[in-house]
Amino acid sequence: MSATHVLIELLGEVALLLWGVHVVSSGVQRAFGSDLRHMLGEALRNRGRAFLAGVGVTALLQSSTATALMIASFSGAGAVELAPALAMMLGANVGTTLIVQVASFDVSYVFPLLLFLGVAVYRRGRSSLVRDLAQTAIGLGLMLLALHLLVETMRPIEASATLRMLLGALTEEPLITVLLAAALSWAAHSSVAAMLFVMSLAGAGVISTEAALAMVLGCNLGSALNPLIDAMGGAPAKLRAPLGNLANRLVGCALALPFLGPIAQALSVVDADPARLAALGHLAFNLATAALFIGLLPQLAALLKRALPDRPTEGDPATPLYLDEAALSTPSVALANAAREVLHMADVVEGMLKGSQGAFAHDDIGRVLNVSRTDDVLDTLYDKIQLYIGAIDHDRLSDKETQRVFATLALAINLEHIGDIVDKNLMEMAAQRIRDKRLLPPAAIQRIDAMHARLCEHLRLAVAVFMSGDHQAARRLVAEKEQFRELEREATERHFAEMRSGRADQIETSALQLDITRDLKRIEAHIAATVHGLLESDGQLRASRLAPGRS
């Protein structure tokens, strides 16, 4: 077999291995994406729970990079403390070793069964969960198949003097060996794939035991680079957890590198097989690193915060706060980021409502202009949220997460419409009132203030429904919408009474009050429309009843 043929086969087998890792990760995320995200959020309370959660989530995903991106998203947004986030990073490093341990044994009978069962269940599965789990089994089968092929490809060239001489020269210096393996792991975006390749080399006898352990150190070092590179260009807070993880591995590599010989001898007592010895070295390195650093994480977190302080705010209110581009590779995290940005939109809308409330009581044209400019901020956030959600890989979302996408978009759309009503209707009327020097009577101001206050309360209630799915709160919103119809009816009757009086100035003031009431009722209709999907799915309300156009 020619060297070119062998190289082509190795490239194909490594590609198959990487694809298997991708299939497993996407299958697990689609099956358990929301639950995994919830587990991460709950676990990031203390270091012990965070470490165990990191082990479990990464063992499922088979990608410490995917877990690291989730952790960086939580930590960078300030949702969790840095020390527990670093602890989960340590757990993720341990979790990614588990598949390596499984693959170090004979898998020639395992991968055919995984592939057969996975395909059979996928073809016959009816629910998305069953099909996603079947996809995960197929991915595991592909990974183990790739490992088997790698071993078989390397076996015939074990006796190749040229290959032995080349790899011997490259791995003669441990530091160079570490850097080569780090480059391999970084390029593969997977320490699992890199480790399986190292195990193939060790199992075929192409590299020595000490060289294999040096490559193990490099694989761990290289896999820590990917989350750091993905976080670059964003806020400094997003760099802290990946940088802390890289620092832990750098120190671990520096401590282990001078003692590769004794470490190899100690591990050979447990298992002398070169491939399994490399896998044991991988596990031992990550366990030792976790034990060494988990007690020092608060000090490391404080150091990282001093080294990477938060930037002063840019002052541009239209800048999204949570749309992390690096999280797009993990769709469930990206969806959570989009939902948080929509809540940012809700805060902007509430500010507009409070600003418009005072615009009818005070002759302050500056207030009117500020509220109108805020609508531009709202429009920019809305556009960026749409682009961000569009960039998410929707094929990797579960059915539940797809419904969440629609709910997120529905809330964003209604918030944007509310901003338009405030800007193009209420603020235009307020500006015209100021230009005409028309004053509203105190009773009208009180009614307008009461409606604004009620709208702000309902907006907060709609946000709570969006976050929790509370049907009782959703029904309350619908009932309040009916009360706004009653307020419109009362305003109409008052206007008719003023029309009968024949006084032009009072008629104009009454017409203004009626127009304000109608626009506030339209805003209430859009707030109520945000719970449309929740109630409709529960059989609580017909879709047409909540449509703003028919309010």
C-alpha positions as CSV (number, residue, x, y, z in Angstrom):
1,M,0.0,0.0,0.0
2,S,1.5,3.3,-1.0
3,A,2.1,6.2,1.4
4,T,-0.4,8.4,-0.6
5,H,-3.1,5.7,-0.2
6,V,-2.5,5.4,3.5
7,L,-2.6,9.2,3.9
8,I,-5.9,9.4,2.1
9,E,-7.4,6.7,4.2
10,L,-6.2,8.3,7.4
11,L,-7.8,11.7,6.3
12,G,-11.1,10.0,5.5
13,E,-11.1,8.1,8.8
14,V,-10.3,11.2,10.9
15,A,-13.1,13.0,9.0
16,L,-15.5,10.2,9.8
17,L,-14.5,10.4,13.5
18,L,-15.2,14.2,13.5
19,W,-18.5,13.7,11.8
20,G,-19.4,11.1,14.4
21,V,-18.7,13.5,17.2
22,H,-20.8,16.2,15.5
23,V,-23.7,13.7,15.0
24,V,-23.6,12.7,18.7
25,S,-23.4,16.3,19.9
26,S,-26.3,17.5,17.7
27,G,-28.5,14.5,18.5
28,V,-28.1,15.0,22.3
29,Q,-28.7,18.8,22.0
30,R,-31.8,18.3,20.0
31,A,-33.1,15.6,22.4
32,F,-32.2,17.4,25.7
33,G,-31.1,20.9,24.7
34,S,-33.5,22.8,27.0
35,D,-32.9,20.3,29.8
36,L,-29.1,20.6,29.4
37,R,-29.3,24.4,29.5
38,H,-31.5,24.2,32.6
39,M,-29.1,21.8,34.2
40,L,-26.2,24.1,33.5
41,G,-28.1,27.1,34.9
42,E,-29.1,25.3,38.1
43,A,-25.7,23.7,38.6
44,L,-23.7,26.9,38.4
45,R,-24.4,27.7,42.0
46,N,-21.4,26.1,43.7
47,R,-18.2,24.5,42.7
48,G,-19.0,20.9,43.6
49,R,-22.3,20.7,41.7
50,A,-20.9,22.6,38.8
51,F,-18.0,20.1,38.5
52,L,-20.4,17.1,38.5
53,A,-22.7,18.8,36.0
54,G,-19.8,19.5,33.7
55,V,-18.8,15.8,33.8
56,G,-22.4,14.7,33.0
57,V,-23.2,17.2,30.3
58,T,-20.0,16.7,28.4
59,A,-20.3,12.9,28.7
60,L,-23.6,13.3,26.8
61,L,-22.4,15.8,24.3
62,Q,-19.0,14.3,23.7
63,S,-17.7,17.8,23.2
64,S,-16.1,19.8,25.9
65,T,-16.1,22.7,23.4
66,A,-19.9,22.7,23.2
67,T,-20.1,22.7,27.0
68,A,-17.5,25.4,27.3
69,L,-19.5,27.7,24.9
70,M,-22.6,27.2,27.1
71,I,-20.6,28.0,30.2
72,A,-19.0,31.1,28.6
73,S,-22.4,32.3,27.6
74,F,-23.8,32.1,31.1
75,S,-20.6,33.6,32.7
76,G,-20.1,36.3,30.1
77,A,-23.6,37.6,30.6
78,G,-23.1,37.8,34.3
79,A,-25.8,35.2,35.0
80,V,-23.5,33.1,37.2
81,E,-20.3,33.6,39.2
82,L,-17.0,32.9,37.6
83,A,-15.7,30.3,40.1
84,P,-18.5,27.8,39.5
85,A,-18.2,28.4,35.8
86,L,-14.5,27.4,36.0
87,A,-15.4,24.4,38.1
88,M,-17.8,23.2,35.4
89,M,-15.0,23.7,32.9
90,L,-12.9,21.3,35.0
91,G,-15.8,18.9,35.0
92,A,-16.2,19.2,31.2
93,N,-12.5,18.2,30.8
94,V,-13.1,15.1,32.8
95,G,-16.3,14.3,31.0
96,T,-14.7,14.3,27.6
97,T,-12.4,11.5,28.8
98,L,-15.2,9.0,29.2
99,I,-15.7,8.1,25.6
100,V,-11.9,7.8,25.2
101,Q,-12.0,5.2,28.0
102,V,-14.7,3.2,26.3
103,A,-12.9,3.4,22.9
104,S,-9.7,2.1,24.5
105,F,-11.2,-1.4,24.6
106,D,-12.1,-3.7,21.7
107,V,-15.1,-2.1,20.0
108,S,-15.3,-4.3,16.9
109,Y,-18.6,-5.8,18.1
110,V,-20.1,-2.6,19.5
111,F,-20.2,-0.2,16.6
112,P,-22.1,-2.6,14.2
113,L,-24.8,-3.0,16.8
114,L,-25.0,0.7,17.5
115,L,-25.2,1.5,13.7
116,F,-27.9,-1.2,13.1
117,L,-30.0,-0.3,16.1
118,G,-29.7,3.4,15.5
119,V,-30.7,3.2,11.8
120,A,-33.6,0.8,12.6
121,V,-35.0,3.0,15.4
122,Y,-34.5,6.2,13.3
123,R,-36.5,4.8,10.4
124,R,-39.3,3.5,12.6
125,G,-39.3,6.3,15.2
126,R,-42.4,8.5,15.4
127,S,-41.4,11.1,18.0
128,S,-38.6,13.5,17.6
129,L,-37.0,12.4,20.9
130,V,-36.7,8.8,19.8
131,R,-35.3,9.9,16.4
132,D,-32.8,12.2,18.1
133,L,-31.6,9.4,20.5
134,A,-31.3,7.1,17.5
135,Q,-29.2,9.7,15.8
136,T,-27.0,9.8,18.9
137,A,-26.5,6.0,18.7
138,I,-25.6,6.3,15.0
139,G,-23.0,9.0,15.8
140,L,-21.4,6.8,18.5
141,G,-21.3,3.9,16.1
142,L,-19.6,6.1,13.5
143,M,-17.0,7.3,16.1
144,L,-16.2,3.7,17.1
145,L,-16.1,2.6,13.5
146,A,-13.6,5.4,12.7
147,L,-11.4,4.3,15.6
148,H,-11.5,0.7,14.4
149,L,-10.6,1.8,10.8
150,L,-7.8,4.0,12.2
151,V,-6.3,1.0,14.0
152,E,-6.5,-1.2,11.0
153,T,-5.0,1.4,8.7
154,M,-2.0,1.9,11.1
155,R,-1.4,-1.8,11.7
156,P,0.2,-2.6,8.3
157,I,2.6,0.3,8.5
158,E,3.7,-0.5,12.1
159,A,6.9,-2.0,10.7
160,S,7.6,0.9,8.3
161,A,11.1,2.1,9.1
162,T,10.5,5.4,7.3
163,L,7.4,6.2,9.4
164,R,9.0,5.1,12.6
165,M,12.0,7.3,11.8
166,L,9.9,10.3,10.9
167,L,7.6,10.1,14.0
168,G,10.6,9.3,16.1
169,A,12.3,12.4,15.1
170,L,9.2,14.5,15.6
171,T,8.4,13.1,19.0
172,E,12.0,12.9,20.3
173,E,11.6,16.3,22.1
174,P,8.6,16.2,24.5
175,L,7.9,19.9,24.2
176,I,7.7,19.8,20.4
177,T,5.5,16.7,20.7
178,V,3.1,18.6,23.0
179,L,2.9,21.5,20.6
180,L,2.2,19.2,17.6
181,A,-0.6,17.4,19.4
182,A,-2.0,20.8,20.6
183,A,-2.1,21.9,17.0
184,L,-3.8,18.6,16.0
185,S,-6.4,19.0,18.7
186,W,-7.1,22.6,17.9
187,A,-7.5,21.9,14.2
188,A,-9.8,19.0,14.9
189,H,-11.9,21.1,17.3
190,S,-12.2,17.9,19.4
191,S,-9.9,16.4,22.0
192,V,-11.8,13.2,21.6
193,A,-10.9,12.9,18.0
194,A,-7.3,13.9,18.6
195,M,-7.0,11.4,21.5
196,L,-8.4,8.5,19.5
197,F,-5.8,9.3,16.8
198,V,-3.0,9.3,19.4
199,M,-4.3,6.0,20.8
200,S,-4.2,4.5,17.2
201,L,-0.5,5.6,16.9
202,A,0.3,4.2,20.3
203,G,-1.6,1.0,19.7
204,A,0.2,0.4,16.4
205,G,3.6,0.9,18.2
206,V,4.4,3.9,15.9
207,I,5.2,6.2,18.9
208,S,6.7,5.4,22.3
209,T,4.7,5.4,25.5
210,E,6.3,8.7,26.7
211,A,5.7,10.3,23.4
212,A,2.0,9.2,23.6
213,L,1.7,10.8,27.0
214,A,3.3,14.0,25.7
215,M,0.7,14.0,22.9
216,V,-2.0,13.5,25.6
217,L,-0.9,16.7,27.2
218,G,-0.9,18.5,23.9
219,C,-4.5,17.2,23.1
220,N,-5.7,18.7,26.3
221,L,-3.9,21.9,25.7
222,G,-5.2,22.3,22.2
223,S,-8.8,21.6,23.0
224,A,-8.7,24.6,25.5
225,L,-7.8,27.0,22.7
226,N,-11.1,26.6,20.7
227,P,-13.5,28.2,23.3
228,L,-11.0,31.0,23.9
229,I,-10.7,31.8,20.2
230,D,-14.5,31.7,19.8
231,A,-14.9,34.2,22.7
232,M,-12.4,36.7,21.3
233,G,-13.8,39.9,20.0
234,G,-16.6,40.0,22.5
235,A,-16.8,41.4,26.0
236,P,-13.9,40.7,28.3
237,A,-16.2,38.8,30.7
238,K,-16.7,36.2,28.0
239,L,-13.0,35.5,27.9
240,R,-12.6,34.8,31.6
241,A,-13.8,31.3,31.9
242,P,-12.1,30.0,28.7
243,L,-8.8,31.8,29.7
244,G,-9.0,30.3,33.2
245,N,-9.5,26.8,31.7
246,L,-6.5,27.3,29.4
247,A,-4.4,28.5,32.4
248,N,-5.3,25.4,34.4
249,R,-4.2,23.2,31.5
250,L,-1.0,25.1,30.9
251,V,0.0,24.7,34.5
252,G,-1.0,21.0,34.5
253,C,1.1,20.4,31.4
254,A,4.1,22.3,32.8
255,L,3.9,20.1,36.0
256,A,3.5,16.8,34.2
257,L,6.0,17.3,31.3
258,P,9.2,16.7,33.3
259,F,7.8,13.4,34.8
260,L,6.5,11.6,31.7
261,G,8.8,8.6,32.4
262,P,7.7,7.9,35.9
263,I,4.1,8.6,35.0
264,A,4.4,6.0,32.1
265,Q,5.8,3.4,34.5
266,A,3.1,4.0,37.1
267,L,0.3,3.7,34.5
268,S,1.8,0.6,32.9
269,V,1.3,-1.2,36.2
270,V,-2.5,-0.6,35.8
271,D,-2.5,-1.5,32.1
272,A,0.5,-2.1,29.8
273,D,-1.5,-1.9,26.5
274,P,-0.1,1.3,24.9
275,A,-3.5,2.6,23.6
276,R,-5.3,2.1,26.9
277,L,-2.3,3.5,28.7
278,A,-2.7,6.7,26.7
279,A,-6.4,6.8,27.6
280,L,-5.5,6.3,31.3
281,G,-3.0,9.1,31.0
282,H,-5.8,11.4,29.6
283,L,-8.1,10.5,32.5
284,A,-5.4,10.9,35.1
285,F,-4.3,14.3,33.8
286,N,-7.8,15.7,33.9
287,L,-8.6,14.3,37.4
288,A,-5.3,15.5,38.8
289,T,-5.8,19.0,37.3
290,A,-9.4,19.1,38.7
291,A,-8.2,18.1,42.2
292,L,-5.3,20.6,42.0
293,F,-7.3,23.6,41.0
294,I,-10.9,23.2,42.3
295,G,-9.9,24.7,45.7
296,L,-8.1,27.6,44.1
297,L,-10.8,28.7,41.7
298,P,-12.0,31.7,43.8
299,Q,-8.5,33.1,43.7
300,L,-8.2,32.4,40.0
301,A,-11.6,34.0,39.4
302,A,-10.5,37.2,41.2
303,L,-7.3,37.3,39.2
304,L,-9.1,36.9,35.9
305,K,-11.5,39.7,36.9
306,R,-8.6,42.0,37.6
307,A,-6.8,41.1,34.4
308,L,-10.0,41.4,32.3
309,P,-12.1,44.2,33.8
310,D,-15.5,45.0,32.3
311,R,-15.4,47.6,29.6
312,P,-17.2,50.9,30.2
313,T,-20.6,50.9,28.5
314,E,-20.4,52.1,25.0
315,G,-23.4,54.4,25.4
316,D,-25.2,53.0,22.4
317,P,-28.6,51.8,23.7
318,A,-29.2,50.0,20.3
319,T,-26.3,47.6,21.0
320,P,-27.5,44.1,21.7
321,L,-26.5,42.8,25.2
322,Y,-26.9,39.0,24.7
323,L,-26.6,38.1,21.0
324,D,-23.3,36.2,21.3
325,E,-22.2,35.1,17.8
326,A,-20.0,32.4,19.3
327,A,-23.0,30.7,20.8
328,L,-24.6,30.1,17.3
329,S,-22.7,26.8,17.1
330,T,-24.7,25.7,20.1
331,P,-28.3,26.4,19.0
332,S,-30.0,25.8,22.4
333,V,-27.7,28.5,24.0
334,A,-28.2,30.8,21.0
335,L,-32.0,30.5,21.5
336,A,-31.6,31.4,25.2
337,N,-29.6,34.4,24.2
338,A,-32.3,35.6,21.7
339,A,-34.9,35.2,24.4
340,R,-32.9,37.4,26.8
341,E,-32.4,40.0,24.1
342,V,-36.2,40.1,23.6
343,L,-36.5,40.8,27.3
344,H,-34.1,43.7,26.7
345,M,-36.6,44.9,24.1
346,A,-39.4,44.7,26.7
347,D,-37.4,46.9,29.0
348,V,-37.0,49.5,26.2
349,V,-40.8,49.3,25.5
350,E,-41.6,49.9,29.2
351,G,-39.3,52.9,29.2
352,M,-41.2,54.3,26.1
353,L,-44.6,53.8,27.8
354,K,-43.4,55.6,30.9
355,G,-42.0,58.4,28.8
356,S,-45.2,58.7,26.8
357,Q,-47.2,58.9,30.0
358,G,-45.7,62.2,31.0
359,A,-45.9,63.6,27.5
360,F,-49.6,64.4,27.9
361,A,-49.2,66.0,31.3
362,H,-46.2,68.3,30.6
363,D,-45.4,70.7,27.7
364,D,-41.9,69.1,27.2
365,I,-41.2,68.6,23.6
366,G,-37.8,67.2,24.5
367,R,-39.5,64.3,26.3
368,V,-41.5,63.6,23.1
369,L,-38.4,63.6,20.9
370,N,-36.6,61.2,23.3
371,V,-39.4,58.7,23.3
372,S,-39.5,58.9,19.4
373,R,-35.8,58.3,19.2
374,T,-36.1,55.3,21.5
375,D,-38.3,53.6,18.8
376,D,-35.2,53.6,16.6
377,V,-33.4,51.7,19.3
378,L,-36.3,49.2,19.4
379,D,-36.3,48.8,15.6
380,T,-32.5,48.1,15.6
381,L,-32.8,45.5,18.4
382,Y,-35.7,43.8,16.6
383,D,-33.7,43.6,13.3
384,K,-30.7,42.2,15.0
385,I,-32.8,39.6,16.9
386,Q,-34.4,38.5,13.6
387,L,-31.0,38.1,12.0
388,Y,-29.6,36.2,15.0
389,I,-32.5,33.8,15.2
390,G,-32.3,33.2,11.4
391,A,-28.6,32.2,11.8
392,I,-29.5,29.5,14.4
393,D,-29.3,26.0,12.9
394,H,-33.0,25.1,13.3
395,D,-32.5,21.5,12.3
396,R,-30.7,20.9,15.5
397,L,-33.5,22.3,17.7
398,S,-36.1,20.0,19.4
399,D,-39.8,20.4,18.8
400,K,-40.1,22.2,22.2
401,E,-37.2,24.6,21.3
402,T,-38.8,25.3,17.9
403,Q,-42.0,26.3,19.7
404,R,-39.9,28.6,21.8
405,V,-38.5,30.2,18.7
406,F,-42.0,31.1,17.5
407,A,-42.9,32.4,21.0
408,T,-39.7,34.5,21.1
409,L,-40.4,36.0,17.6
410,A,-44.1,36.6,18.5
411,L,-43.1,38.6,21.6
412,A,-40.5,40.6,19.6
413,I,-43.0,41.4,16.8
414,N,-45.6,42.6,19.2
415,L,-43.0,44.7,21.2
416,E,-41.9,46.3,17.9
417,H,-45.5,47.1,17.0
418,I,-46.1,48.7,20.4
419,G,-43.0,50.9,19.8
420,D,-44.5,52.0,16.5
421,I,-47.8,52.9,18.1
422,V,-46.1,54.9,20.8
423,D,-43.8,56.7,18.3
424,K,-46.1,57.3,15.3
425,N,-49.4,57.8,17.1
426,L,-49.1,58.8,20.7
427,M,-46.0,61.0,20.4
428,E,-47.4,62.7,17.3
429,M,-50.5,63.5,19.2
430,A,-48.5,64.7,22.2
431,A,-46.3,66.9,19.9
432,Q,-49.5,68.4,18.3
433,R,-51.0,69.0,21.7
434,I,-47.9,71.0,22.7
435,R,-47.8,73.0,19.5
436,D,-51.5,73.8,19.8
437,K,-51.0,74.7,23.5
438,R,-54.0,72.5,24.4
439,L,-54.2,71.3,28.0
440,L,-56.0,68.1,29.1
441,P,-58.2,68.4,32.2
442,P,-56.9,66.8,35.4
443,A,-59.5,64.0,35.2
444,A,-58.3,63.0,31.7
445,I,-54.6,63.1,32.9
446,Q,-55.5,60.8,35.7
447,R,-57.3,58.3,33.4
448,I,-54.3,58.4,30.9
449,D,-51.8,57.8,33.8
450,A,-53.9,54.9,35.1
451,M,-54.0,53.3,31.7
452,H,-50.3,53.7,31.2
453,A,-49.6,52.2,34.7
454,R,-51.8,49.3,33.9
455,L,-50.1,48.7,30.5
456,C,-46.7,48.7,32.2
457,E,-48.0,46.1,34.7
458,H,-49.4,44.0,31.9
459,L,-46.2,44.2,30.0
460,R,-44.3,42.8,33.0
461,L,-47.0,40.2,33.3
462,A,-46.6,39.2,29.7
463,V,-42.8,38.8,30.2
464,A,-43.5,36.6,33.2
465,V,-45.8,34.4,31.1
466,F,-43.2,34.2,28.3
467,M,-40.6,33.1,30.9
468,S,-42.7,30.7,32.9
469,G,-45.7,29.7,30.7
470,D,-48.2,30.6,33.5
471,H,-51.7,30.0,32.1
472,Q,-53.4,31.7,35.0
473,A,-51.4,34.9,34.3
474,A,-52.1,34.6,30.6
475,R,-55.9,34.4,31.2
476,R,-55.6,37.5,33.5
477,L,-54.1,39.4,30.5
478,V,-57.0,38.4,28.3
479,A,-59.5,39.5,30.9
480,E,-57.7,42.9,31.3
481,K,-58.0,43.4,27.5
482,E,-61.7,43.3,27.9
483,Q,-61.5,46.1,30.5
484,F,-59.7,48.3,28.0
485,R,-62.7,47.8,25.6
486,E,-64.9,49.2,28.4
487,L,-62.5,52.2,28.8
488,E,-62.8,52.9,25.1
489,R,-66.6,52.7,25.3
490,E,-66.6,55.2,28.1
491,A,-64.3,57.6,26.3
492,T,-66.6,57.3,23.2
493,E,-69.6,58.2,25.3
494,R,-67.8,61.2,26.8
495,H,-66.9,62.4,23.4
496,F,-70.5,62.1,22.1
497,A,-71.6,64.1,25.2
498,E,-69.1,66.9,24.3
499,M,-70.2,66.9,20.7
500,R,-73.8,67.6,21.9
501,S,-72.5,70.5,23.9
502,G,-71.4,72.3,20.7
503,R,-68.2,73.7,22.2
504,A,-65.4,73.3,19.6
505,D,-62.5,73.4,22.1
506,Q,-64.0,70.8,24.4
507,I,-64.8,68.6,21.4
508,E,-61.2,68.7,20.2
509,T,-59.9,67.9,23.7
510,S,-62.4,65.0,24.0
511,A,-61.4,63.7,20.5
512,L,-57.8,63.7,21.6
513,Q,-58.6,61.7,24.7
514,L,-60.6,59.2,22.6
515,D,-57.7,58.8,20.2
516,I,-55.2,58.3,23.1
517,T,-57.5,55.7,24.7
518,R,-57.9,53.8,21.4
519,D,-54.1,53.7,20.8
520,L,-53.5,52.5,24.4
521,K,-56.1,49.8,23.8
522,R,-54.2,48.7,20.7
523,I,-51.1,48.5,22.8
524,E,-53.0,46.3,25.3
525,A,-54.1,44.1,22.4
526,H,-50.5,43.5,21.3
527,I,-49.5,42.7,24.9
528,A,-52.4,40.2,25.1
529,A,-51.4,38.7,21.8
530,T,-48.0,37.6,23.2
531,V,-49.9,34.8,25.2
532,H,-51.8,33.7,22.1
533,G,-49.8,30.6,21.4
534,L,-49.8,29.5,25.1
535,L,-53.6,29.7,25.5
536,E,-54.4,28.3,22.0
537,S,-52.2,25.3,22.7
538,D,-54.1,24.7,25.9
539,G,-57.5,25.1,24.3
540,Q,-58.1,28.3,26.3
541,L,-58.8,30.8,23.5
542,R,-59.4,31.0,19.8
543,A,-56.6,32.6,17.8
544,S,-58.9,35.2,16.3
545,R,-59.9,36.6,19.6
546,L,-56.4,37.7,20.5
547,A,-55.4,39.1,17.1
548,P,-54.6,42.9,17.5
549,G,-56.3,43.8,14.2
550,R,-59.6,42.6,15.6
551,S,-59.4,44.1,19.0
